[in-house]
Structures are given as structure tokens and as C-alpha cells.
Amino acid sequence: MVRLFPRATGVVVLPALVALSLVSPFLAAAPARAADAAAGQVIAQRWCASCHVVGTAPQSAASDAPTFAAIAARDGDVSGAWLAFRLLKPHPQMPQVSLTRTEAADLAAYFATLKK
């Protein structure tokens, strides 16, 4: 009988277990990061404030773009996924904005603070 894998001995198995125990922490998934509304507000000020009113203080926008409070008040949740999808095909007046997943989640967290 031909064996594809010879019987493992303690000499072979022990180093393999030690190597696996050293590598396994790096194979584990990184812990999920909670969305940061303050970081989302910074993103909104940087990318959106030239057209949208992004804060809660009364002010006028440079265009007829809806305020962030109005967007947050719409039916349905403004999620990171929704924002990322919405920004893939912006309307003609809106510049091309490319956000990472983390940035979109942070911006969505900021929108959540504006809901009434």
C-alpha cells in the first residue's frame, strides 16, 4: 500500500502546531471599526459644504442643493452603502466624489446625527 502522506510523528507535528499558533493571530479578521460621525462631519465640510448646508446652524448654500438635514430626514436610512452607491453616479451638477468604505460609513454616521 502506497501512502500519499506518511504518518506524522511528534517531531513533524509539533513544529507545525507552533508555526500555526504564531501565524493564526495574523489570519484573524481585523476587528470592525465603528463609524465616526465627527470624521464624517470633517468629510462633509471638505467635500460637500461648497454646495450643501452640512451643519445644523442656519446658513445659505451656494446652490439649490438640499441641506444635509433635509437628506437625513428623507424616508429610509442614509447608510454608508447608500452613499457609496449614490456617489457612483452623481447628478450632473455634482462633482465626482470617491469615498472609501470607511469614509462613506463615517459620513452616514454624521447624517444619523442630523436626523430629527
C-alpha positions as CSV (number, residue, x, y, z in Angstrom):
1,M,0.0,0.0,0.0
2,V,1.3,3.4,-1.0
3,R,0.6,6.3,1.3
4,L,0.4,9.8,0.0
5,F,1.1,11.2,3.4
6,P,3.4,9.3,5.7
7,R,2.3,9.0,9.3
8,A,3.0,12.1,11.2
9,T,5.3,11.8,14.1
10,G,5.5,14.1,17.1
11,V,8.7,15.5,15.6
12,V,6.8,16.8,12.5
13,V,3.5,17.7,14.1
14,L,5.0,19.8,17.0
15,P,6.8,22.4,14.7
16,A,3.7,22.7,12.5
17,L,1.5,23.4,15.6
18,V,4.0,26.0,16.8
19,A,4.1,27.7,13.4
20,L,0.3,27.7,13.2
21,S,0.0,29.3,16.6
22,L,2.4,32.0,15.6
23,V,0.6,32.8,12.3
24,S,-3.1,32.4,13.4
25,P,-3.4,35.9,15.1
26,F,-2.5,37.5,11.7
27,L,-5.1,35.4,9.9
28,A,-7.9,36.5,12.1
29,A,-10.2,39.2,10.7
30,A,-9.5,42.7,11.9
31,P,-12.0,44.0,14.4
32,A,-14.7,46.1,12.8
33,R,-14.3,49.9,13.3
34,A,-17.3,51.8,14.4
35,A,-18.3,54.7,12.1
36,D,-17.1,58.1,13.3
37,A,-19.7,60.9,13.0
38,A,-17.0,63.6,13.8
39,A,-14.8,62.3,10.9
40,G,-18.0,62.3,8.7
41,Q,-18.6,65.9,9.6
42,V,-15.0,66.8,8.5
43,I,-15.5,64.9,5.2
44,A,-18.8,66.8,4.7
45,Q,-17.1,70.2,5.3
46,R,-14.3,69.3,2.9
47,W,-16.2,67.8,0.0
48,C,-19.8,68.9,0.3
49,A,-20.1,72.3,2.0
50,S,-19.4,74.3,-1.2
51,C,-22.9,73.3,-2.4
52,H,-24.8,71.8,0.6
53,V,-25.5,73.2,4.0
54,V,-23.9,70.4,6.0
55,G,-24.3,71.8,9.6
56,T,-27.3,72.5,11.7
57,A,-26.7,76.2,12.0
58,P,-28.9,78.3,9.7
59,Q,-26.9,79.4,6.6
60,S,-27.4,79.6,2.9
61,A,-25.9,77.2,0.4
62,A,-24.1,78.2,-2.7
63,S,-26.6,76.3,-4.8
64,D,-30.1,74.9,-4.6
65,A,-28.7,71.6,-3.4
66,P,-30.7,70.0,-0.5
67,T,-29.3,70.5,3.0
68,F,-27.8,67.6,4.8
69,A,-30.6,67.9,7.4
70,A,-33.2,67.5,4.6
71,I,-31.4,64.5,3.1
72,A,-31.2,62.9,6.6
73,A,-34.9,63.5,7.1
74,R,-35.9,61.5,4.0
75,D,-37.6,58.2,4.4
76,G,-35.1,55.3,4.7
77,D,-31.7,55.3,6.2
78,V,-28.8,57.1,4.7
79,S,-26.2,54.3,5.1
80,G,-22.6,54.0,4.0
81,A,-23.7,51.6,1.3
82,W,-26.4,54.0,0.1
83,L,-24.0,56.9,0.0
84,A,-21.3,54.9,-1.9
85,F,-23.9,53.8,-4.5
86,R,-25.3,57.3,-4.8
87,L,-21.9,58.8,-5.3
88,L,-21.1,56.3,-8.1
89,K,-23.5,58.1,-10.4
90,P,-23.9,61.7,-9.2
91,H,-26.2,64.1,-10.9
92,P,-24.5,66.4,-13.5
93,Q,-24.2,69.4,-11.1
94,M,-22.4,67.3,-8.5
95,P,-18.6,66.7,-8.9
96,Q,-17.2,63.2,-8.9
97,V,-16.5,62.2,-5.3
98,S,-14.8,59.0,-4.5
99,L,-15.0,57.9,-0.9
100,T,-13.6,54.8,0.8
101,R,-16.0,52.5,2.6
102,T,-14.8,53.9,5.9
103,E,-15.4,57.5,4.7
104,A,-18.8,56.6,3.5
105,A,-19.7,55.0,6.8
106,D,-18.4,58.0,8.7
107,L,-20.4,60.3,6.5
108,A,-23.5,58.2,7.1
109,A,-22.9,58.3,10.8
110,Y,-22.8,62.1,10.5
111,F,-26.1,62.1,8.6
112,A,-27.6,60.0,11.5
113,T,-26.7,62.8,13.9
114,L,-28.8,65.2,11.8
115,K,-32.0,63.1,11.9
116,K,-34.8,64.5,14.0
